[in-house]
C-alpha cells in the first residue's frame, strides 16, 4: 500500500548519524542521499522506503502530531536493540520495549533528534 514515508529534518547530518545507527537493528540500511535528503531501505532493496529530508517548501521541519511510522522488527531482541540504539544516538524514549495491546505485540517508541516519533514492532511470539 505504501510506496515510501518521508520525515522532515532540520539537520540532515545529525539525522544521518541517528538513522545509520538505529535502522540496521531492524534490517534497514542507508541506500542513498544528497544534501537535501537521505534514503533507507531493507537489505537488497534498490529504492528507499524511508526518506529523511529538508521540507520541500523551505520552511523548518516540524513533527506531525499523531503521525508515527511503525517499523517491523524480526525479533523482540531487535526491538530492544532499536530502542537502545535510538537512545544512545540522540533519540528520546517514548515507551520502553514491552508487550502491548496483545500477547504478541512487542513494541518500543522513540523520537528522533528532530522530534519525529518512531516505533519498532515484533508482532509474533518470537522471543529472540
C-alpha positions in Angstrom: 0.0 0.0 0.0 2.8 2.5 0.8 5.5 3.5 -1.6 7.6 5.4 0.9 7.5 7.5 4.0 9.2 10.9 4.5 10.2 12.5 7.7 11.4 16.1 8.0 14.7 17.1 9.4 16.4 20.4 10.1 19.9 18.8 10.4 20.5 16.0 7.9 24.0 15.3 9.2 22.6 14.7 12.7 19.7 12.7 11.2 22.0 10.5 9.2 24.1 9.7 12.3 20.9 8.7 14.2 19.3 6.7 11.4 22.6 5.0 10.4 22.9 3.7 14.0 19.3 2.8 14.6 17.8 1.4 11.4 20.3 -1.5 10.9 18.9 -3.0 14.2 15.8 -3.9 12.2 17.5 -4.8 8.9 17.2 -1.3 7.3 20.2 0.5 5.8 21.2 3.7 4.1 20.8 3.4 0.4 21.4 6.9 -1.0 21.3 10.6 -0.3 22.4 14.1 -1.1 22.4 17.5 0.6 18.6 17.6 0.6 17.6 14.0 1.6 18.8 10.6 2.8 17.0 7.3 2.0 16.8 4.0 3.8 15.5 0.6 2.8 15.8 -3.1 3.7 18.8 -5.2 2.7 18.6 -5.9 -1.0 16.3 -3.0 -1.8 17.2 -0.6 -4.6 14.7 2.1 -3.7 14.4 3.7 -0.3 11.2 3.2 1.6 12.1 5.8 4.2 13.3 9.3 3.3 14.6 11.9 5.7 14.6 15.3 4.1 14.5 19.1 4.4 10.9 20.1 3.7 10.4 20.9 0.0 8.7 24.2 0.8 11.9 25.5 2.5 10.2 26.0 5.9 11.6 24.4 9.0 10.7 20.7 9.6 8.1 20.2 12.3 6.7 17.0 13.8 3.3 15.6 12.9 1.2 15.3 16.0 -0.4 11.9 15.8 2.0 10.7 13.0 4.3 7.8 13.6 5.8 5.2 11.2 5.9 1.7 12.8 8.7 -0.5 11.5 8.6 -4.3 11.5 11.3 -5.9 13.6 12.2 -9.5 13.1 12.5 -10.3 16.8 11.9 -8.9 20.2 15.6 -8.6 20.6 15.7 -6.3 17.5 13.0 -4.1 19.1 15.2 -3.9 22.2 18.3 -3.0 20.0 16.3 -0.4 18.1 15.3 1.3 21.3 18.8 1.2 22.8 20.4 2.5 19.7 17.9 5.4 19.4 18.6 6.5 23.0 22.4 6.1 22.5 22.3 8.3 19.4 20.3 11.4 20.3 16.8 9.9 20.4 14.4 10.1 23.4 12.2 7.5 25.0 8.5 7.5 24.2 7.8 4.0 25.6 10.3 1.2 26.6 10.2 -2.2 24.8 7.4 -4.4 26.2 4.3 -6.2 25.2 1.3 -4.0 24.4 -2.2 -4.5 23.1 -2.0 -8.3 22.6 0.2 -11.2 23.7 2.3 -10.9 20.6 2.6 -7.1 20.0 6.1 -6.3 21.4 7.0 -2.7 20.7 9.1 0.3 21.6 8.6 4.0 20.9 11.2 6.7 20.4 11.6 10.2 19.0 14.5 11.0 16.6 16.6 14.2 17.2 14.1 16.2 15.2 11.2 15.0 17.3 9.6 12.5 14.8 8.0 9.6 16.7 9.1 6.1 15.6 8.1 2.6 16.6 9.6 -0.8 16.2 7.3 -3.8 16.5 7.7 -7.5 16.6 4.2 -8.9 16.2 5.0 -12.6 16.9 5.8 -14.9 19.7 9.5 -14.8 18.8 11.5 -14.0 21.9 14.9 -13.9 20.3 
